[in-house]
């Protein structure tokens, strides 16, 4: 093999590796910018919808139609409390209240259990 041919091949390989390196760096920079964008969107969402660790009272866990009935009955009996239906496959849950402490939740649970005997306190992300 001539030295000129070896030089051309070496130069070609060097340029190929350099090009691949530059492409990977550019790709990394683009990915970093996308990640930063997603992180900023998440921060904005959390500002608009803040959640903290807390407790709720779960009234029901089961079918969708029965969840709607339980929620309606609860809101009729306790119009001042918040109630929501949450779907976590494969079941529907009716949860009420936003309690910061278990003590607050357990106090409310005593009254709620009179109408919904199967109710229990559960940990949840709540609205402050």
C-alpha positions as a LaTeX table, in Angstrom:
\begin{tabular}{lrrr}
\hline
Residue & $x$ (\AA) & $y$ (\AA) & $z$ (\AA) \\
\hline
Unk1 & 0.00 & 0.00 & 0.00 \\
Unk2 & 1.38 & 3.37 & $-0.93$ \\
Unk3 & 1.83 & 6.07 & 1.65 \\
Unk4 & $-0.49$ & 8.39 & $-0.30$ \\
Unk5 & $-3.27$ & 5.80 & $-0.25$ \\
Unk6 & $-2.73$ & 5.21 & 3.49 \\
Unk7 & $-2.83$ & 8.97 & 4.09 \\
Unk8 & $-6.11$ & 9.33 & 2.15 \\
Unk9 & $-7.71$ & 6.48 & 4.10 \\
Unk10 & $-6.49$ & 7.89 & 7.41 \\
Unk11 & $-7.72$ & 11.35 & 6.53 \\
Unk12 & $-11.09$ & 9.94 & 5.45 \\
Unk13 & $-11.47$ & 8.02 & 8.73 \\
Unk14 & $-10.45$ & 11.06 & 10.76 \\
Unk15 & $-13.03$ & 13.24 & 8.98 \\
Unk16 & $-15.69$ & 10.54 & 9.37 \\
Unk17 & $-15.12$ & 10.26 & 13.14 \\
Unk18 & $-15.04$ & 14.03 & 13.50 \\
Unk19 & $-18.33$ & 14.35 & 11.62 \\
Unk20 & $-19.96$ & 11.64 & 13.73 \\
Unk21 & $-18.73$ & 13.32 & 16.91 \\
Unk22 & $-20.09$ & 16.72 & 15.85 \\
Unk23 & $-23.45$ & 15.16 & 14.93 \\
Unk24 & $-23.71$ & 13.45 & 18.32 \\
Unk25 & $-22.89$ & 16.69 & 20.13 \\
Unk26 & $-25.53$ & 18.59 & 18.13 \\
Unk27 & $-28.04$ & 15.84 & 18.86 \\
Unk28 & $-27.22$ & 16.06 & 22.56 \\
Unk29 & $-27.68$ & 19.83 & 22.56 \\
Unk30 & $-31.06$ & 19.52 & 20.82 \\
Unk31 & $-32.17$ & 16.85 & 23.30 \\
Unk32 & $-31.05$ & 19.01 & 26.22 \\
Unk33 & $-33.14$ & 21.92 & 24.89 \\
Unk34 & $-36.19$ & 19.66 & 24.53 \\
Unk35 & $-35.72$ & 18.37 & 28.07 \\
Unk36 & $-35.40$ & 21.94 & 29.36 \\
Unk37 & $-38.61$ & 22.87 & 27.54 \\
Unk38 & $-40.50$ & 19.94 & 29.05 \\
Unk39 & $-39.15$ & 20.79 & 32.52 \\
Unk40 & $-40.34$ & 24.39 & 32.16 \\
Unk41 & $-43.80$ & 23.23 & 31.06 \\
Unk42 & $-43.99$ & 20.91 & 34.07 \\
Unk43 & $-42.99$ & 23.75 & 36.43 \\
Unk44 & $-45.71$ & 25.98 & 34.96 \\
Unk45 & $-48.28$ & 23.20 & 35.33 \\
Unk46 & $-47.29$ & 22.68 & 38.97 \\
Unk47 & $-47.63$ & 26.41 & 39.65 \\
Unk48 & $-51.14$ & 26.39 & 38.20 \\
Unk49 & $-52.08$ & 23.06 & 39.81 \\
Unk50 & $-50.14$ & 22.73 & 43.05 \\
Unk51 & $-50.49$ & 19.48 & 44.96 \\
Unk52 & $-49.20$ & 18.54 & 48.38 \\
Unk53 & $-49.16$ & 15.31 & 50.37 \\
Unk54 & $-52.29$ & 14.94 & 52.45 \\
Unk55 & $-55.34$ & 12.79 & 53.02 \\
Unk56 & $-58.78$ & 12.20 & 51.58 \\
Unk57 & $-61.66$ & 10.02 & 52.63 \\
Unk58 & $-62.49$ & 7.29 & 50.15 \\
Unk59 & $-66.19$ & 6.46 & 50.07 \\
Unk60 & $-66.31$ & 3.93 & 47.26 \\
Unk61 & $-64.11$ & 1.83 & 45.00 \\
Unk62 & $-65.74$ & $-0.01$ & 42.11 \\
Unk63 & $-67.91$ & 0.61 & 39.05 \\
Unk64 & $-68.37$ & 3.95 & 37.29 \\
Unk65 & $-72.16$ & 4.13 & 37.51 \\
Unk66 & $-72.16$ & 3.39 & 41.23 \\
Unk67 & $-69.38$ & 5.95 & 41.74 \\
Unk68 & $-71.61$ & 8.65 & 40.26 \\
Unk69 & $-74.47$ & 7.61 & 42.55 \\
Unk70 & $-72.25$ & 7.64 & 45.65 \\
Unk71 & $-70.86$ & 11.08 & 44.76 \\
Unk72 & $-74.37$ & 12.50 & 44.21 \\
Unk73 & $-75.61$ & 11.09 & 47.51 \\
Unk74 & $-72.56$ & 12.45 & 49.34 \\
Unk75 & $-72.95$ & 15.95 & 47.90 \\
Unk76 & $-76.61$ & 15.95 & 48.92 \\
Unk77 & $-75.71$ & 15.01 & 52.52 \\
Unk78 & $-72.51$ & 17.10 & 52.76 \\
Unk79 & $-72.91$ & 20.05 & 50.36 \\
Unk80 & $-69.98$ & 21.98 & 51.84 \\
Unk81 & $-67.37$ & 19.32 & 51.07 \\
Unk82 & $-65.52$ & 18.65 & 47.84 \\
Unk83 & $-66.01$ & 15.25 & 46.19 \\
Unk84 & $-64.34$ & 13.80 & 43.13 \\
Unk85 & $-64.33$ & 10.63 & 41.11 \\
Unk86 & $-60.92$ & 9.23 & 40.27 \\
Unk87 & $-60.29$ & 6.49 & 37.73 \\
Unk88 & $-57.36$ & 4.20 & 38.40 \\
Unk89 & $-57.64$ & 1.18 & 36.15 \\
Unk90 & $-59.64$ & $-0.92$ & 36.53 \\
Unk91 & $-61.69$ & 0.81 & 39.23 \\
Unk92 & $-63.44$ & 4.07 & 39.96 \\
Unk93 & $-62.96$ & 5.75 & 43.34 \\
Unk94 & $-65.00$ & 8.40 & 45.10 \\
Unk95 & $-62.81$ & 10.51 & 47.35 \\
Unk96 & $-63.78$ & 13.54 & 49.40 \\
Unk97 & $-62.05$ & 16.38 & 51.16 \\
Unk98 & $-58.56$ & 17.84 & 51.16 \\
Unk99 & $-57.07$ & 17.21 & 54.58 \\
Unk100 & $-53.53$ & 18.22 & 55.49 \\
Unk101 & $-53.33$ & 15.91 & 58.51 \\
Unk102 & $-54.65$ & 12.47 & 59.31 \\
Unk103 & $-56.25$ & 13.92 & 62.45 \\
Unk104 & $-58.38$ & 16.31 & 60.35 \\
Unk105 & $-59.36$ & 13.45 & 58.07 \\
Unk106 & $-60.22$ & 11.08 & 60.91 \\
Unk107 & $-62.41$ & 13.74 & 62.56 \\
Unk108 & $-64.44$ & 14.17 & 59.36 \\
Unk109 & $-64.47$ & 10.40 & 58.82 \\
Unk110 & $-66.45$ & 9.88 & 62.05 \\
Unk111 & $-69.40$ & 11.87 & 60.65 \\
Unk112 & $-69.11$ & 10.46 & 57.14 \\
Unk113 & $-69.06$ & 6.85 & 58.36 \\
Unk114 & $-72.57$ & 7.30 & 59.72 \\
Unk115 & $-73.82$ & 7.55 & 56.11 \\
Unk116 & $-71.02$ & 5.66 & 54.32 \\
Unk117 & $-69.90$ & 2.87 & 56.68 \\
Unk118 & $-67.17$ & 1.49 & 54.39 \\
Unk119 & $-65.32$ & 4.82 & 54.17 \\
Unk120 & $-61.65$ & 5.06 & 55.03 \\
Unk121 & $-58.83$ & 7.59 & 55.13 \\
Unk122 & $-56.31$ & 7.35 & 52.28 \\
Unk123 & $-53.09$ & 9.21 & 51.46 \\
Unk124 & $-53.45$ & 11.48 & 48.45 \\
Unk125 & $-52.02$ & 14.45 & 46.64 \\
Unk126 & $-54.34$ & 17.29 & 47.61 \\
Unk127 & $-54.94$ & 20.89 & 46.67 \\
Unk128 & $-53.50$ & 23.18 & 49.34 \\
\hline
\end{tabular}
